[in-house]
């Protein structure tokens, strides 16, 4: 547990450890090739109106890391579905007592945010926050059941999941599970970073970044959706810092995807 001090008095307990300055990744992000969404669709070799299914381990993962792409895809390409593994209910368990009703609050925020992004269908897998690595088999089984529903409802989708080496165990478990499901079903899989550029030095990154060009409407939708997560952006108690620091959000001023990466 870390604490912020003001003089000799303890002010707030730090919920999320500090990360890297945006300057650390700036040159890598600036040098990343840029692609429009229509070019991305052609590269994936999928037909027009192909659905996008976006996976997240916790409410806000898909919004922070992939919200601009979702908003652009929903308007330009096809319908979007959000699949949520957990309710993110354990976000402060490591430093404080869990606030009453936190899981329900986070679910409401997630539904509001994904609606703003243009999501028309949502699926909640109902797994435990912080335990996706331990429940990998159950995670894959529930993803498969959800994808059976998606497959019956229309054409094969493109899948989009957290980068499988994003520095959070739940993100890694989700990204790895989706990659396996995609390979087995022969559906394309995109990867998006969440905490990567905040906690991982560029020299330790084994993949490459790609910038997705989006319009002002998608950028605005992303901002409005992120703002829905007040449980993450504002302290959950007077003696806590926010779960998602402003410094972390500063790493998400544009839509990035990850190509490749160490397995």
N, C-alpha and C positions, 0 to 999 in steps of 0.2 A: 504494500500500500504506500503510495506517495502522497505527500501533502504540500500544498502551496502555503508559503508563510509570508505574512506582512509584518515586518519588524520581528518581534519575538512571539507574536500571536499566530496560531494556526488559522488559516482562513478557509481553505477548501481542500477536500480529498480529491486527488486526481483520478478520474475514472479511466481515462484512456491515455496511455503513455505518449509523450511528445514524439513527433516524427521528423522527417527531413524537410528542409526548406524547399519551396517550389523551384528555387534556382538550381537545385541538384539535378532535376530531370528536365529543365527547360530546353537545353540544346537537343536532347534526345527526342523530346516531343515535337520541337520545331522541325527537326529533320525527318520526322515520320512521314511517309507518303500519305497523301490525302486522296480519298475516294468518295464519290457521291453514292447515295443509296442505290440509285439505278445501276451504277457500275458494280456495286457490291452484289446486287441481285444477278446480274449477268455473269459475274465471276463464279457465283455459287451454282450457276446453271439450273436455276429453278424457274418455273413459269410465272407469268404475271398473276397477281392476286394470291401469291403464296403466303400462308399464315406465318407469323412469328410467335414462338413460344419462349418466353423469358423466365428463367429460373432464378430464385434467390434463396439463400439460407435463412435470411432474416428480413423483416419488413425494412425497407429503405435501400437494400443492396441494389436492386434493379433500378431504382429511381436515381440514386447517386451515380452509379456506374454506367447505366445504360439508358437513362431516361430520354436523352435527346434522340437516340436511334429509335426507341419505341415510338415516340411522338411522330417522327418523320415516316417511319414504316407504316404506322396506322393510317396516315393520310395518303401516302403515296403508293403503297404496295398492297397490303392486305390486312386482315384482322389480326389482332394481337391478344394472346393469352398470357396471364401471369401465373406462375406456379410457385408457391411459397412453402418452404419446408417447415419452419418453426415460426413462432410468434415473437421471437426475440425477447422472451420474458426474463432471461437471465443476464441482461446487459449490465446490471450493477451488482449482481450477486457477489462478485469478488471483492467488493469494497464496502457494501452497505446492505441493509435489509431491503428486500424487494418491496417497492411501493404497492399498496393494494390496487387491484384492477389494472396492473400494467399490461398484461397480455391482451386484454380486451381493448385497451386504449391503443396499443400498437397495431392491432388488427384494424381498428377504425381508421387510423392514420393511413395505413397501407391501402385500404379500399378507396379512400379519398384521393390519395396520390396517384394510384394507378388509373383511376377514372380520368383524372386530369391529363394523363398521358395518352389516353385513347384506348386503354385496355377494355375489351368488351366481355372478357370471360376470365374468371379467376378460380384457382384450385388451391386449396390448403391441404398439405399432406399431414399435418398434425403430429410432427415429431418434436423431440425435446431440444430446446436451445442448448448449444454447447456439447451435444452428444452425437452429432452426425458421423464423426469418425468411428465411434463405438457402434453405431447402428447402420453401418454401410449397407448391409444386406437388406435391412428393412427400407432404407432410403431408395435403393435401386428397385425394390419390389413396388413401392408406392409410386415411383416415377413411371415405371412400366404400366401400372394400372391407369395412371392419369393419361399416358400417351396412347393407350388403347382407346380411351374416350375421344381423344383428339383425332386419332386415325379414322374412327368411325364417323366423325362429323364432317369430313371433307378431305381435301387434298393434303399430301404430306407437307409438314411444316419445315421451316428452318428453326433450329434450336439455338438459344443464346444463354450462356451460363457464366458464372464467375470463373475467372482465370484459375485453372487448376493448381497453380502455385501461388495464388494470392495469399498473403501472410496471415491467414486466419484459418484454423483447422476446419471449421464448418464450411468455409468457402472452398477449401481444397476438396473436401469430401463431396460437396455438391458438384463442383466442376468436373471431378473425375467420374462421378456416377453418370452425369449427363453425357460426357464424352463416350462412355461405354455404350449407353443406350443409343446414341446417335450412330455409332459404328455398326451396331448390330442391326439397326433398322435402315441403315444407309441414308440417314438424314443429315444434312449439313449442320455443323455446330460452330457457332461463333463464341468467342470468349471476351469478357469485359473485365477490366481491373477495378478493384474497389480500394483496397489499402496498399496496393503494390507500390505506387510512387511515393507514398507517405512513409513506408517502413522499410523498403528494400532499396539498397544502393544499385544504381544502374549496372555496375560491374558484376553484380550477382544475378542479374536478369538474363535468362537464357533464350528469350524469344525476341520478337520485334514488335514495335508499336505501329499502329495505323490510325490515322485521323479520319473520322467520317464527317464529311461536310453536311451540315444541316442548315435550315433556314431560321429566320427570326422567330417564327411561330413555335418551332420545336425547341429552340433555346428558351423561349418564354415559358413554355409548358414545363420544361425541366425545372426552372426556378420555382414555379408555382407548386409543383409536386414536391420538391424538396422541402419547401416551407410547411408542408402538411405535418412533418414529423417533429412536432414540438417536444415530444418526449425525448428526442435525441439531441435536438439543437439547444434546448434550454435545460438547466440543471433540474434533476428530479428531486433534489432536496437542497436546502440552503447551504449545506456544508459539502456539496459535491460540485465538480465541474461537469460540463455537458459530456454526454457519451460521444458525440461527434463534434470534435473541435472545429472552430472556424478555419484553423490552419489546414485541416484535412480537406475541407470543402474547397479550399483555394487550389487544390490539385485537380479539381474537376471543372475547369472552365471551358472544356471542349470535350467532344465525344471521342474517346479512345477505344480501340479494340486491340487484342493481343493476337499475334500470329505466331505459331510455333510455341517454343518454350520447353524447358526440360520436363520430362515425364517423372 
